[in-house]
């Protein structure tokens, strides 16, 4: 039997005057190696994508991190210069895919920008430049050329007892590489908080009553999926859910 297929929404980027639909290799590699699936990249189009037509052809959705941020107009706020950069094509592609995947019971793993998309897609809001808020740490990625250093595992989060992530990662403290300057502000009503940092920042959520695996994490398990236990466990759980969904379609 062929491997199941996971959709990864692309970013809309300009390089040397040309427009590209791109996805960072670390997410594609983690899907292929960590979840043991095939990856299909979905172009970041403001119009022209049909979420259901895409989802008819795949078995899971991986909403990746990105340099851009979800546009504040999508959660009821005017945009300022501090909120960017933006990617309307990514917003228009990823948010409908997330909503319809959840409606249809298609497994979803949302990472970094992805967890923020998940929250906004379900009615939540975001906070920007969180490091400027009293008592909140600086979660931003270090500005260093060595990516192994930039994505280094350096922060504790606490996985809640009884959460859906507890059987996957274990309840209690784990160390992660959480790199972001935006975070969930008001949690969407249909999301449960799964893990938090010591400063109170929400670091993982799950969809309440989801028909399949539906988890978002603010950190970057894709980067160390080959060598870090919790990162590997998260992608394996996602891959297992994707395979279960594919098998259910053939029964």
Secondary structure by P-SEA (a helix, b strand, c coil): ccbbbbbbbbbbbcccccccccccaaaaaaaaccccbbbbbbccccccccaaaaaacccbbbbccccccccccccccccccccccccaaaaaccaaaaaaaaaaccbbbbccaaaaaaaaaabbbbbcccccccccccccccccccccccccccbbbbbcccccccccccccbbbbbcccccccccccccccccccccccccccccccccccbbbbbcccccccccccaaaaaaaaaaaaaaaaaaaaaac
